C-alpha cells in the first residue's frame, strides 16, 4: 500500500470522523484501519477506533486500541474517561478497579473521576458513598445524563425517593428519550403506587428501544394485558431476534408468559417460562449440597451455643420473613399501615452479616460460641444505628429481608426485643409464583428450576420447624390463604403479635402511600383478592416436576 501524504491523512481522518459522527460505523472503521497503517503515531486514530469497537461490544479489540492510544498520550483525560466508561460496564469488576487505579494520577481530582468512584460504590452496594460521589461530580460540573441516572438509582436505594425522582427528571431534561432513565423512573413510579404514570413512562421506553427485555417485563408487571395488546407482538418479535445467551431472553420470556396468562392462553405460559428460566439456570447454577450443608451448620451451631449468655442488642425491628412470593409484602404492608410502623422493605443490612458470621468455617469458632454471639450482637448494634439513620422518626420498623428465617434463632438471641412474623403459603402456589417471576440476577438461584424450588421450599419448612421446636412461641406464623379468607381476624392477630393496638387503617393497606420495592409492588396497591389461591391447578401438568420433587422432600427421599 502506498504511503499517504500528510494532506491525504488529514483528509481521510476527517472523512472517517464524519462517518463516525453520522453513525456509519463500517465506513469509519475502514478509514481508521487504513490510517493505522500509514499513521500509527496518531493517538486520535486508535482512540476513535476504540470507541467504535466499544460501541459494538468488541471489548477486547477496544481495550487494545485504548491501550495503544494511552501509550502515545498517557495523560490525555478523554482517553481515560472513555476507557473507564467501557470498563464500568464489564462483568468483571477487577478490570474496572485496576483501570481506576491507573487513571487516578490523571483524573483523580476531577468530577468525572468522582462519577467513576460512585459507580464502583454502587457495585459494592455502598449507597451512601455512591450518592456522595455522584453529588460531588454534579457539583463539579459533570452533568451528563448517566450521572443523573446513577445518582437517582443510589438515592432510591437510600429511600430518598423524591430526590431520586428529581435526578431522573433532570436527566430526562437533558435527554428526553434516554431509555435507561425512563425505565428507572417508571420503576420508581410503580413502587410509589403511581401505576398509570409508570405504564405511560415505560411505554415511552418501549417505543424508543423496542428490543429491550426489561421494558416489557416492567410493562407486564403494571398491566393486565388483553389479546390485542400491541406490545405482545413486539415482545414476540424481540424474543425471536435474540441469540442463545442474550441477557434479554429471560425478561422477554417472563413478560410473554404473563401476557399469555392474562389472555387466558394457559397452554402457552410454561413454554415461555421454561425458556426464561433455562437461560437463568445456566447463567446462575444452584448448588444443592452446599445449601443443605449451610442449613445443617446453622442448626448445629445454634444447638451448641443456644444456652450461652452473651451480649444482646437493643435493636427492636419487626422481621417479616418467609419464602419469596409467599405474601411477605402484603403482611408488611398491613403492618406499615399502622401509625407506629415504618415499612423498611427488604433492607438486607443485618441478615447478610449474620450469615457471613455463622457459615464461617468450623475452625473459626471451635467451641467459642461467646465470640460468635459477641460479633452477632455488634452487627445488631450497627443495624440499630442504621435503622435510626434511615428512619429517624419511626417508633417501629419492619425488615422484610426474605432469608431472615434461616438465622432467626441467632437474630432472636441477640435481639430479644425484636418481633418475628413468618409467612407461609401453599407450596404449590408458592412454587408457581417463584417460577413465574424474575429476581435480581443470581439472588434466588433455585428459582429457575422446579425441582430446585422443591428442594428450597423443603429446606424452608425444615428450618421453620427447627425454630418452632427450639424457640417455641418466639414468632408469629400467618398463612397467606388464611389471611385472604379472613382478612380482619388475621390482621388483628398479626398486629397484636407485634405488640401494637389495632388500627382500622391496617385493613386499608392498599391506600398507604409508602414506597414498595418488591415484585409485589403493584399487587399491594389493590384490596386482597383470592385469584392466586389454587392458581397452580391451571398448570398441574406443567408443575409435575415440582410436585414429584416436593413429595420426595416430604418423604425424605430428596
N, C-alpha and C positions, 0 to 999 in steps of 0.2 A: 504493500500500500504506500502511495506517495505521501511524503511528509507535508503537512498542512502549513501554510503561511500563517503569520500572526493574524492577518486580516481574515483568513478563512476560519481560523479557530474562533475568533471573536464572533463572526457571523454564524457559525454552526452552534456556538453556545447560546446565542440569542434565540435562534430558532428552536433549539431543544427546550430552553427555558419557557418560551412562549407556549409550546406544545404542552409542557407540564402544567402550566397555569390554567390552560383550557381543558385539562383532563385527558388529553390524548397521550396516555402514558406509554403506549407501544412506540410511538414516534419519538417521544422524548428519550426513552431508554435507549433506543437505537442510536440517537445522536450522541448521547453521553458516552456510550460504549466506544463509539468511533473516536471521540475526543480523548478518551483514556489512553488510546494507543499513540496519539500524537502529542498530547499534553498531559502526561501523568502527574506533572508537578502542580496542576491546578486543583486546589482543595475543593473549590466550588463544584467541580465535576463529580468527585467522589461523594460529596455531601448530598447533592441533588439526586444522584443515583441511589444513594442510601435511602432517601426519603421515598422514592418511588418503590423500592423493594419493601420498605416498612409498610407502606400503604397497601401493598399487595399481599402482605402477610409472609413475605420471604425473609424471615427473621435472620437466618444465618448469613444470607447474602447482604442484607442491610448492615448487620454488625461488622462485616468485613470492610464495607465501604466507609462506615463511620470511623473505624479504626484507621483506615488509610487517610481520611481527611484530618483526623486528630494528629497523625504523625507529621503532617505538613503544617497544621496550625493548632498546636496543643492548647493554646489559651483562648481559642475562639468560643465565646459563650453559646452562640447559636448552634454549633455542632453538639456541644454537651447537652443542651436543652432538648434537641430533637432526639438524640440518642437515649437520654433518660426517659423521655416520653414513651418511646417504644419499649424500653426495658420495664417500665412500670406496668405494662400490660402482659408481661411474660409470666407464665405459670410458675416458674422457678424464682422465688423471691431472692435467692442468693445472687442472681445476676444483677438485680436492681440494687441490692445492698452494696455489692462490690463497686458498681459503677458510681454510686453516690459518693463513696469514699474517694474515688479517683477524681470526681468532679468538684469536690468540696474546695480545693485550693483556688479554683477558678470562679465558682458560683456561690461559695459559702455564705456570703453576706448579702446576697441578692434576694428579692422577693420570690423569684421563680424557684430558688433552691428551697425556700420555706414551703412552697407548694409541694415539692417532691418529698420533703420530710413529712408533710402531712399525709401524703399517700402511703408512706411506709407505716405511719402510726395507725391509719385506718386498717391496713392489712393486719396489723397486730391487735386490732380492736381496742386501741388506746384512744378512745373517742375524744376525751378532753384535750389531750395533746394534739390530736389531729385538728380539732377546731381552732386551737390557738395558732397552729402553724398556718392554717388557711386564712384566718383573720389577719395575721401578720403579712401574708402575701398580698391580700387585698388592700390593706392599709398602705403597703409599699408601692402600690400602683399596678400590681399584676392582676388585672381584672378580666381574665379570659373566661369563656363560658365554662370550661371544665372546672375551674376553681370554684365557681358558684355551685356547680353540680355536686362536687365532693364536699364542700363546706356544708351544704344543705343536708347531705347524707349523714355527716358526722353529727349535726345538730338533731336530726331525727333520732339517732341512737342515744343522744343525751336527753331526749324527751323535750327538747325545746322546739316544739312543733311550729309555733307561729313564726319564730325567727327562721326556721328551716324553710318555711313557705316563702318568706321574703327573699331568701337566696335563690330559690328556684325561679321566682318571678324576675329577679334581677338578671339571671342567666337568660331567661326567655326574652327579656327586653333587648338583649344583645343578639340573640339568635332564636327567633320565634319558632323555627322549625327544627330545633335540636331535639331529636327523638329521645335521647337519654334523659334530659331534664323533663320532658313531657311525661315520660314513663314514671320517673320518680315523683313528680308532682301528683300524678294520678294515684300512685300507691299511697301517698300521704293523705290525699283526699279520701280515699277508701277507708283508711284507718281512723279518720276523723268522722266517719259516718256520712260524708257528703257524696253519696253513691252516684247520683245522676251527674254531678260535676266530674267525678272520676271517670265515668264511662265516656263522657264527651271528650275529655282530655286524652284518654288512651286511644280513642278513635282517631284523633289527630295524629298520634304517633303511628298508628296502623297505616293511615293514608300516606304518611311520609316514608315509612320503611315497612312495606307490606310483607317482607320475608323474615322479619324478626320474631322469633317464637314467643319471647316473654310478653310482648304486647298482647298477643291473643290469649295467653294464659291469664293475664290481668283482666282483660275484657270478659273472658268466660266467668271469672270469679265475681263480677259485678253485674252479670246479665243472665236473665232467663231467656235462652235463645229459642227461636222458632225455626221451623224448617226452611223458611225463606230468608233467614238472616244472611245478608250479603257477605258477611265475614266468613261464613262456613266454607264456601268455595275458595276464598282466598287462603284459608288455612290449608285446605287440601292441596292447592297449587304450591304453597310454600313447602309443605312436607315432602311432596314429590320432588322438589328441586334440591333437597338436601342429600348429600352423600353420607354413607355409613360413617358414624363417628362425629357427625356435625353436632355441635353443642345445642343447637336449636331443636333437635328432634324430640327430646323429652317434653319441652314446653308445648310444642305443637301437638304431640300425641295426647297429653293431658287435656288440652283445650278442646280437641276434637272429640275425645271421649265424653267430656262434659256436654258438648253440643249434641252428640248422639243421644245421651240420656235425657237431656232437656226436651228433645224432639220425640221421645218415646221409641227410638230405634235401639232397643236394648241389646239386640243381637250383634250390633256393631261396636258396642262400647269397649269390650275387652280386647278387640283387635288393636285398637289404638292404645289402650292401657298397656298391653303386653309389649308393644313396640317401644313405648316411652320408658317403661321400667327395665326392659332388657338393656337399653342403652346406658342407663344409670348404673345397673348392676355390674356391667362390665367396667365402667369407669371407677366405681367405688365398691369393691368386693367386701363381703361381710364375713368376719372371722368367727364362726360359731364357737369353736373350742376356747378361744381367747375370751369371749364374752361370758361363757359359762364359768371359766376359771376366775374371772374377776368377781362375779357374783358370789362364788363359793368363798373367795378370800374375804369379802366384806362380812359374810355371815360368820366365818371362823374368827376374825378379829373381834367382832362385837361380842361373841360368846366368851372370848378370853378376857376382854377388858371391861365388860359391862358393869362389873361391881366395883371398879376403881372410883375413888373420889378425886376428880380432877377439877381444874378451874372451869368456871362457867362464864357465859356472856350475858349481858342484859338485853341483847337483841331480842325483839319480840314480833317478828313478822308472822304473817299468816301464809303458810306454804300450801298452795293448791297444786296437787300433783296427780299423775295418772299416766296412762299410755297416751301417745299423741292421738288426736281425733276422738277422744273419749268423752268430751264435754267439759274439759277444764276451763276453756274460755268462757263458756256460759256460766259456770259456777263462779268464776272470778268476777264476771260482770254483775252478777246478782249481789255479791259482797261489796263490790265497788260502788254500787248504787246507794249504799249506806253512807250517811253523813260523816261517819267516823273513819271511813276506809278509803284509802287511795289505791287504785289498781296499779300495781307496778308492772304487770305483764311478765314476760319471760326475761327476767333480769340477768340470769346467767352469771352472777357475781360470786356467790359463796359455794354453790354446788361444784363447779369445776375445781376449786381449791381443795374441797374435801375429797373429791375423787382422786386428785393427784396425791394427796397425803395417804389415803387408805390403800391405794393399789401400788404403793412403793414396794420394791422387792422385800421379801421376808427379812433379809439380813438387816434392813434399815431399822426395824423396830425391835427385833428379837422379842424379849419379854417386857420391854419398857413401854407399856401402854400409857403410862403417865405422860411421856414425851409426846406421844401421838395426840392425846387429848389436849395437852397444852397448846400444841400447834393448831389443832382444830378450833380451840377457844379463841386463839389470836386471830384466826381467819374470820371467825364470827364477829369479833370486835371490829375488824376492818369493814365487814359487811354492814354492821350497825352504823358506822361512821358514813359510809357511802349512802345508805338509805336516808340519813339525816340531811346529807348534802343534796340528794336528788329530790327529796320530798320534805322540805324543812317544816311545813305546816301540817303534815299528816299525822294524826294520832296513831293510825294503824296502816300498814302497807302490806299488800299481797305480793307474793313472789310465785309466779306460775311456771317456774323452770321445770320442765317436764320430768327430768330424771331425778328429781329430789327424792322420789320414793326409794331409789336404790340405796341411799345412805341415810335414810330417815332416822334410824336409831342413833347414829352419831350426831346428826343435827339436833335431835331432841335432847340428847345427853348434855351437850354443851350450850344449848339454848333452851333452858327449861321454861322460859316464858313464851316460847313460840307456840303457835297453833298449827295443826296439820289437818288437811282435808284431802282424802284420797277419792278420786272419781273413777268409777268403773262402768263399763258398758258391755253389752252383749258382744262377746269376742268376734262373732261373725260379722256383725255390722261394723265393729271397730276395725277389723282387718280390711273390709271392703273400703272403708273411708281412708285408711292409711294408703292402700294401694292406688286409690284414685287421685291422690294429691302429691304434688311435688314439693319436697322440703329443700332447705338450703343444701347446696352441694356437699355430699359427704357426711351430713349430720345424722340421719337415721338410715344407716346402710341396709338394715334388714327390710326396709320399706319397699324394696324393689323386687322382692321375690316372695310369693305367697307362702312357701314353706318356711322361709326365714321369719316372716311375720308370725307364723305359728310358734316358732321357737321363742321369739321375743315375748309374745303375749303369755306363753307358758312360764317364762322366766319372771315376768312381771307378777303373775299370780303367785308364784312360789315365793318371791321376795315379800309381797304384801302379807302372805300367810305367815312368813317368818317373823315379821314385825308384829303381827297380830298376837303371836304367841309370846314374843319377847317383851312387848310393850303394851299389854292389854289396857284398853281404854285411852291410849295416848293419841289416837287420831280418829277423826270422824269420817265415816265412809258414806258415800252417796252414789246411788245408781242412776245413770242417765235416764233409763226407762222409767224409773220411779219418779224422777223429777218432772219428766214430760207428762206422766199420768196424773200427778197431783202436785202441781207447782207450789201452791201456797203452803201446804203442810211440810213439804220437803225443804222449801226455802226458809220457813220458820225454824225448822230443826237445824239447818245449816247456820243461820245467824246466831242461834243460841249456842251452838257448839263452839263458836269462836269468841264467846263471851260478850255478846252485844244484845241490846234491847231491839226488839222488832221495829222496823220502819216500813210503811207501805210502799215506799219508793223502790224497795227491793223487788217488788213484783212488776215494776215498770222499768226494768233494767234496760230495755231496748231504747228507752228515751234518754239514757245517760249520755252526756256529751264527751266522755273521756275517749282518748285515742286507743284503738285496739290494733295491735300489730301482729296478728297471727293469721293463719289461713281461714279462721272463722270470723274475720273482721266484718264481713257482710252479713252473715247469719245472725250475729248477736245484735244487729240493729232491727231485728224483727221479733215479734212475740214468739213464744215457744210453739213449735209445730211438731207433729208426730210422723211426718212422712219419711223420716230417716230411720224410724224404728221398724225393723224387719226388712229393710231395703235389700239385704243380701239375698232374699228369696228370689228376686228377679234375675239373679245371676248364679243360681245354685250350681249349675253345671260348670260354669267358669271358675267357681270358687272351690271346686273339688280338691285341688292340691292343698289349699289351706285347710279345708275340713278334715281331710285324712291326716295331715301332719299334726293338726291341733289335737285330734283324738289320740294320736300316738303320744303326745306330750302328757296327756291326762292319764294314760295307761302306763307311762314310764318307759315306753319303747323308743322315745326320741332322745 
